[in-house]
Amino acid sequence: MPAHATGANPYADTEDQAALRQLARDVAERELAPMARHGDETEEFPQWAWDGMRKAELFGITIGERWGGAGLGDIEAAIVLEELARADVSSAILAQLIFNGPPRAIEHLGNDAMKDRWLPIAASGEGLFCIGISETEAGSAVGHMRARLRPDGDGFRLNAYKNYVTGGHKARACLVWCRFPDSAGTKGIGAVVVDLESPGVTVAGTHVKMGLRATSEAELAFDDVRVEPDDVLLWGDPANSESFKTLISHINHERCGNAAMCVGAAQGALEYAVNYMNERKLGDKTLADLQGLQWKIADMATQLEGARLLMQRAVHMAGPHGTPPALETAMAKTAANLAAKFVCDEAIQLLGGYGFSREYPVERVYRDIRGLCIGAGTVEIQRNFVGTSVLRGATPASDGWKSRRA
């Protein structure tokens, strides 16, 4: 009998997943939460969070056991990211880069030499990894990128200038999307893994941001950087866009992680607002006794739970080692981004002047999740994909959806 027929939650944590969630929450409350404001105020890299997650061996969650990891999948990654972001989104992004960034791509798409070189570093927390996709004139329009490889003996030389590289100023290696020789448009776009200690790599600067301030966005310059054959993650064939499509589909891991962080951050903001309303006195009543404010909490909780369920559906459809499906992932990211904006904005409103103050966490959380609505594909890009997919007859894999064109 299907789980929903018995009234059970089909996405409920298993015993092992519940233990992992508790571990992540303990690390978040002990190591991340006390320093979250400090990281936001100073824009200092959250080394305290990195060290805490490394000590708890959280970085190896999605990396295979052969390289020192736990060999788990998107479900467990989402659980950890949700709990970390509940305390501090800037710190959670460090785990996101390991769980759903270059190490995940290396294990799924890389050669054996690349896996053996980089995955133990990721699993142990020895080094951070970053992704170089965006450029000054190529953000969501990836097909306009200029990063290019030129042949050099049996390898290549990379010339590129990548913008908004999360954690790029602290990372050990970067997954760089670039054009292979004779590439045009999306044809011939592939990816290489670059050791950021290589000659020719320069951190050109970092951005001063509205939110996510403890994990800066860097600008990385690659000037004639040597790329060996074993450094090529995915070869770009100028005759087609197959490698580009593979890279794009792999971002579904990151989008689900983004959704999980939004859910966690919004959960933290909701909990803070609930506690405040139960404690704040207005005469002989609390704010929680006021019906109009109760409705705000109802709307916040309902939107948040809807986003959580969409996110959970997407990661469960990925299975233990697969990739979350595109349509369900786009819906999950859209819903989670919008729910987080709504919940965090309403939390500020419920706290009144205190909500607008940097002494309280809800305004920081709002600024942090605002960046997640842009990263990994904007809300608008997700809506475009969902809309055109549904108009072509696609339907999410749900019992309640039947194609009108079937």
C-alpha positions as CSV (number, residue, x, y, z in Angstrom):
1,M,0.0,0.0,0.0
2,P,1.4,3.5,-0.8
3,A,2.7,5.4,2.1
4,H,0.2,8.3,1.5
5,A,-2.7,5.8,1.7
6,T,-1.8,5.0,5.3
7,G,-1.5,8.6,6.3
8,A,2.3,8.3,6.7
9,N,4.6,11.0,5.4
10,P,6.4,9.5,2.4
11,Y,9.3,11.9,3.0
12,A,9.7,11.2,6.7
13,D,13.3,10.8,7.8
14,T,14.6,7.3,8.4
15,E,16.3,6.5,11.7
16,D,19.7,7.2,10.2
17,Q,18.5,10.4,8.5
18,A,17.0,11.6,11.8
19,A,20.4,11.0,13.5
20,L,22.2,12.9,10.7
21,R,19.7,15.8,11.1
22,Q,20.3,16.0,14.8
23,L,24.1,16.0,14.3
24,A,23.8,18.8,11.7
25,R,21.5,20.8,14.1
26,D,23.9,20.3,17.0
27,V,26.8,21.6,14.8
28,A,24.7,24.5,13.6
29,E,23.6,25.6,17.1
30,R,27.0,25.1,18.7
31,E,29.4,26.3,15.9
32,L,27.4,28.5,13.5
33,A,24.7,30.4,15.3
34,P,27.0,32.1,17.9
35,M,29.2,33.6,15.2
36,A,26.7,34.3,12.5
37,R,26.3,38.0,13.3
38,H,30.1,38.4,13.5
39,G,30.6,36.9,10.0
40,D,27.9,39.2,8.6
41,E,29.3,42.3,10.2
42,T,32.9,41.7,9.4
43,E,32.6,39.8,6.1
44,E,35.2,37.5,7.6
45,F,35.4,34.0,6.1
46,P,33.6,31.7,8.6
47,Q,36.6,29.5,9.5
48,W,34.8,28.6,12.8
49,A,32.0,27.0,10.8
50,W,34.3,25.2,8.4
51,D,36.3,23.8,11.4
52,G,33.1,22.7,13.2
53,M,31.7,20.9,10.1
54,R,35.0,19.3,9.4
55,K,35.3,18.0,12.9
56,A,31.8,16.5,12.7
57,E,32.9,14.9,9.4
58,L,29.9,16.5,7.5
59,F,31.8,17.3,4.4
60,G,31.9,13.7,3.2
61,I,28.2,13.2,3.1
62,T,27.8,12.9,-0.7
63,I,31.3,11.6,-1.5
64,G,31.9,7.9,-2.2
65,E,33.3,5.6,0.5
66,R,36.3,4.9,-1.7
67,W,37.5,8.5,-1.2
68,G,36.7,8.7,2.5
69,G,33.0,9.9,2.3
70,A,29.7,8.4,3.4
71,G,28.4,7.8,-0.1
72,L,25.0,9.3,0.5
73,G,22.8,11.3,-1.8
74,D,20.6,14.4,-2.3
75,I,18.2,13.6,0.5
76,E,20.9,13.6,3.1
77,A,22.6,16.6,1.6
78,A,19.3,18.5,1.8
79,I,18.8,17.5,5.4
80,V,22.2,18.8,6.5
81,L,21.9,22.0,4.4
82,E,18.5,22.7,5.9
83,E,19.7,22.4,9.4
84,L,22.9,24.5,8.8
85,A,21.0,27.3,7.1
86,R,18.5,27.4,9.9
87,A,21.4,28.9,11.9
88,D,23.5,30.7,9.2
89,V,23.2,30.6,5.5
90,S,26.6,32.0,4.8
91,S,28.2,29.0,6.5
92,A,25.7,26.5,5.0
93,I,27.0,27.5,1.5
94,L,30.4,26.1,2.4
95,A,28.8,22.7,2.7
96,Q,26.7,23.3,-0.4
97,L,29.8,23.8,-2.4
98,I,31.1,20.4,-1.3
99,F,27.8,18.5,-1.4
100,N,26.4,19.8,-4.7
101,G,29.3,21.6,-6.3
102,P,32.5,20.5,-8.0
103,P,33.1,17.3,-5.9
104,R,29.7,15.9,-6.9
105,A,30.5,16.7,-10.6
106,I,34.0,15.2,-10.3
107,E,32.6,11.9,-8.9
108,H,29.8,11.6,-11.4
109,L,31.6,12.9,-14.5
110,G,35.4,12.9,-13.9
111,N,38.2,10.5,-14.8
112,D,39.8,8.2,-12.2
113,A,42.9,10.4,-11.8
114,M,40.7,13.5,-11.1
115,K,38.6,11.6,-8.6
116,D,41.7,10.2,-6.7
117,R,43.3,13.6,-6.6
118,W,40.4,15.8,-5.5
119,L,37.7,13.7,-3.7
120,P,39.8,12.8,-0.6
121,I,40.5,16.6,-0.2
122,A,36.8,17.3,-0.4
123,A,35.7,14.5,1.9
124,S,38.2,15.4,4.6
125,G,37.4,19.1,4.6
126,E,41.1,19.8,3.6
127,G,40.1,22.2,0.9
128,L,37.1,24.3,-0.4
129,F,35.9,24.0,-4.0
130,C,34.3,26.7,-6.1
131,I,32.5,27.0,-9.5
132,G,33.5,29.4,-12.2
133,I,30.5,29.9,-14.5
134,S,29.4,33.5,-14.5
135,E,31.2,36.3,-16.3
136,T,30.8,40.0,-16.5
137,E,28.6,39.7,-19.6
138,A,27.4,36.1,-19.2
139,G,25.3,35.4,-16.1
140,S,22.2,33.4,-16.7
141,A,23.0,33.7,-20.4
142,V,25.8,31.2,-20.2
143,G,26.0,30.8,-23.9
144,H,27.7,34.2,-24.1
145,M,30.7,33.2,-22.0
146,R,34.2,34.0,-23.3
147,A,36.3,31.7,-21.2
148,R,38.3,29.6,-23.7
149,L,40.8,26.9,-24.0
150,R,43.5,26.9,-26.7
151,P,45.5,23.8,-27.6
152,D,49.0,23.4,-26.1
153,G,50.7,20.1,-26.8
154,D,48.6,17.3,-25.4
155,G,46.7,19.7,-23.2
156,F,45.4,23.3,-23.2
157,R,45.9,26.8,-21.9
158,L,42.9,28.5,-20.2
159,N,42.2,32.2,-20.5
160,A,39.1,33.3,-18.6
161,Y,37.8,35.9,-16.2
162,K,35.1,34.5,-13.9
163,N,32.8,36.7,-11.8
164,Y,30.7,35.9,-8.7
165,V,32.7,32.8,-7.8
166,T,31.4,31.9,-4.4
167,G,34.3,31.3,-2.0
168,G,36.8,31.6,-4.9
169,H,39.2,33.6,-2.8
170,K,39.5,30.8,-0.3
171,A,39.1,27.7,-2.5
172,R,41.7,25.2,-3.5
173,A,40.2,24.2,-6.8
174,C,37.7,25.6,-9.2
175,L,35.4,23.9,-11.7
176,V,35.6,26.2,-14.7
177,W,33.0,26.2,-17.5
178,C,34.7,27.2,-20.7
179,R,34.8,26.9,-24.5
180,F,36.8,24.3,-26.2
181,P,38.5,25.1,-29.5
182,D,36.1,26.1,-32.3
183,S,33.2,26.5,-29.9
184,A,30.3,28.8,-30.7
185,G,27.1,29.5,-28.7
186,T,26.5,26.5,-26.4
187,K,28.2,24.1,-28.7
188,G,31.6,23.1,-27.5
189,I,31.2,24.3,-23.9
190,G,32.7,21.9,-21.4
191,A,34.4,22.1,-18.1
192,V,37.9,21.7,-16.5
193,V,39.1,21.5,-12.9
194,V,41.8,24.0,-12.1
195,D,44.1,23.9,-9.1
196,L,44.0,27.5,-7.9
197,E,47.6,27.3,-6.8
198,S,48.6,27.0,-10.4
199,P,50.7,29.8,-12.1
200,G,48.4,32.3,-13.9
201,V,45.5,32.2,-11.4
202,T,44.8,35.5,-9.7
203,V,42.1,36.6,-7.3
204,A,41.2,39.9,-8.9
205,G,38.8,41.0,-6.1
206,T,35.7,40.3,-4.1
207,H,32.3,41.8,-4.1
208,V,30.7,43.7,-1.1
209,K,27.3,42.3,-0.9
210,M,23.9,42.9,0.6
211,G,23.8,39.4,2.3
212,L,25.7,36.2,2.5
213,R,28.5,38.5,3.6
214,A,30.7,35.9,5.3
215,T,31.1,33.9,2.1
216,S,32.4,36.4,-0.4
217,E,31.9,36.3,-4.2
218,A,35.3,36.5,-5.9
219,E,36.5,37.5,-9.3
220,L,39.1,35.0,-10.6
221,A,41.4,35.6,-13.6
222,F,43.0,32.7,-15.5
223,D,45.9,33.9,-17.7
224,D,47.3,31.1,-19.9
225,V,46.8,28.5,-17.1
226,R,48.0,25.1,-18.1
227,V,45.3,22.4,-18.3
228,E,46.4,18.8,-18.5
229,P,44.2,16.1,-20.2
230,D,43.4,14.7,-16.7
231,D,42.1,18.1,-15.7
232,V,39.2,18.0,-18.2
233,L,36.0,17.1,-16.5
234,L,33.8,17.2,-19.6
235,W,35.1,17.7,-23.2
236,G,33.2,20.2,-25.3
237,D,32.5,19.1,-28.9
238,P,32.1,22.1,-31.2
239,A,29.6,20.0,-33.2
240,N,27.0,19.8,-30.5
241,S,25.8,21.0,-27.1
242,E,25.7,17.7,-25.3
243,S,28.4,18.6,-22.8
244,F,26.7,21.8,-22.0
245,K,23.4,20.0,-21.5
246,T,25.0,17.6,-19.1
247,L,26.6,20.5,-17.1
248,I,23.2,22.3,-16.9
249,S,21.4,19.2,-15.7
250,H,24.0,18.7,-13.0
251,I,23.1,22.0,-11.6
252,N,19.9,20.4,-10.4
253,H,21.8,19.1,-7.4
254,E,22.8,22.7,-6.6
255,R,19.3,24.0,-7.1
256,C,17.9,21.4,-4.7
257,G,20.6,22.4,-2.2
258,N,19.6,26.0,-2.7
259,A,16.0,25.1,-2.0
260,A,16.9,23.2,1.2
261,M,18.9,26.2,2.5
262,C,15.9,28.5,1.8
263,V,13.6,26.1,3.7
264,G,16.0,26.0,6.6
265,A,16.6,29.7,6.8
266,A,12.9,30.4,6.6
267,Q,12.2,27.8,9.3
268,G,14.7,29.6,11.6
269,A,13.0,33.0,10.9
270,L,9.5,31.5,11.5
271,E,10.6,29.9,14.8
272,Y,12.1,33.2,15.9
273,A,8.9,35.1,15.1
274,V,6.8,32.5,16.9
275,N,9.0,32.7,20.1
276,Y,8.8,36.5,20.0
277,M,5.0,36.6,19.6
278,N,4.6,34.2,22.5
279,E,6.8,36.4,24.7
280,R,5.9,39.9,23.7
281,K,3.2,41.4,25.9
282,L,0.5,43.9,24.8
283,G,-1.3,44.7,28.0
284,D,-2.5,41.5,29.5
285,K,-2.2,39.6,26.2
286,T,0.7,38.4,24.0
287,L,1.0,39.1,20.3
288,A,0.2,35.5,19.8
289,D,-3.3,36.1,21.0
290,L,-4.1,38.5,18.1
291,Q,-6.1,36.9,15.3
292,G,-4.6,39.1,12.6
293,L,-1.1,38.1,13.5
294,Q,-2.1,34.4,13.9
295,W,-3.1,34.6,10.2
296,K,0.3,35.8,9.3
297,I,1.9,32.8,11.1
298,A,-0.6,30.5,9.3
299,D,0.3,31.9,5.9
300,M,4.1,31.7,6.7
301,A,3.8,28.1,7.9
302,T,1.7,27.0,4.9
303,Q,3.9,28.5,2.3
304,L,7.0,27.1,4.0
305,E,5.6,23.6,4.2
306,G,4.5,23.6,0.6
307,A,8.1,24.5,-0.4
308,R,9.5,21.9,1.8
309,L,7.4,19.2,0.3
310,L,8.3,20.2,-3.3
311,M,12.0,20.1,-2.3
312,Q,11.6,16.8,-0.6
313,R,9.9,15.3,-3.7
314,A,12.7,16.5,-6.0
315,V,15.5,15.0,-3.9
316,H,13.6,11.7,-3.3
317,M,13.1,11.4,-7.1
318,A,16.9,11.5,-7.5
319,G,17.3,8.3,-5.6
320,P,20.5,7.4,-3.8
321,H,22.9,8.4,-6.6
322,G,20.9,9.9,-9.4
323,T,20.2,13.5,-10.4
324,P,17.0,15.4,-9.4
325,P,14.6,15.8,-12.3
326,A,14.6,19.2,-14.0
327,L,10.9,20.1,-13.8
328,E,10.5,19.1,-10.2
329,T,13.7,20.8,-9.2
330,A,12.8,24.1,-10.9
331,M,9.4,24.0,-9.1
332,A,11.1,23.3,-5.8
333,K,13.7,26.1,-6.2
334,T,11.0,28.6,-7.2
335,A,8.7,27.7,-4.4
336,A,11.5,27.7,-1.8
337,N,12.9,31.0,-2.9
338,L,9.5,32.7,-2.9
339,A,8.5,31.1,0.4
340,A,11.7,32.2,2.1
341,K,11.3,35.8,0.9
342,F,7.7,35.8,2.2
343,V,8.4,34.2,5.5
344,C,11.5,36.3,6.3
345,D,9.8,39.5,5.3
346,E,6.8,38.7,7.5
347,A,9.1,37.8,10.4
348,I,10.6,41.2,10.2
349,Q,7.1,42.7,10.2
350,L,6.0,40.7,13.2
351,L,9.0,41.9,15.2
352,G,8.3,45.5,14.3
353,G,11.2,47.8,14.9
354,Y,13.3,44.9,16.3
355,G,12.8,43.1,13.1
356,F,14.5,46.0,11.2
357,S,17.4,46.0,13.7
358,R,20.7,44.2,13.0
359,E,20.7,43.1,16.6
360,Y,18.1,40.5,15.7
361,P,18.7,37.7,13.2
362,V,15.6,38.0,11.0
363,E,16.9,40.9,8.9
364,R,20.2,39.1,8.3
365,V,18.3,36.0,7.2
366,Y,16.2,38.1,4.8
367,R,19.3,39.6,3.2
368,D,20.9,36.1,3.0
369,I,18.1,34.3,1.3
370,R,17.7,37.2,-1.2
371,G,20.9,36.1,-2.8
372,L,19.7,32.5,-3.0
373,C,16.9,33.8,-5.3
374,I,19.6,34.7,-7.8
375,G,22.2,32.0,-7.4
376,A,21.9,28.6,-9.3
377,G,19.5,30.1,-11.8
378,T,17.2,33.0,-10.9
379,V,13.5,32.6,-10.0
380,E,12.7,34.0,-13.4
381,I,14.8,31.4,-15.2
382,Q,13.1,28.7,-13.2
383,R,9.6,30.0,-14.1
384,N,10.5,30.2,-17.8
385,F,11.5,26.6,-17.7
386,V,8.4,25.5,-15.8
387,G,6.1,27.5,-18.0
388,T,7.5,26.3,-21.3
389,S,7.7,22.7,-20.1
390,V,4.1,22.6,-19.0
391,L,3.0,24.3,-22.2
392,R,4.7,21.5,-24.1
393,G,2.8,18.9,-22.2
394,A,5.3,18.0,-19.5
395,T,3.9,17.2,-16.0
396,P,5.5,16.7,-12.7
397,A,5.7,13.0,-11.6
398,S,2.8,13.2,-9.2
399,D,-0.3,11.0,-8.9
400,G,-2.4,14.2,-8.9
401,W,-1.1,15.5,-12.2
402,K,-2.4,14.0,-15.5
403,S,-1.3,15.5,-18.8
404,R,-4.2,17.2,-20.6
405,R,-2.4,16.2,-23.8
406,A,-1.9,12.5,-23.0
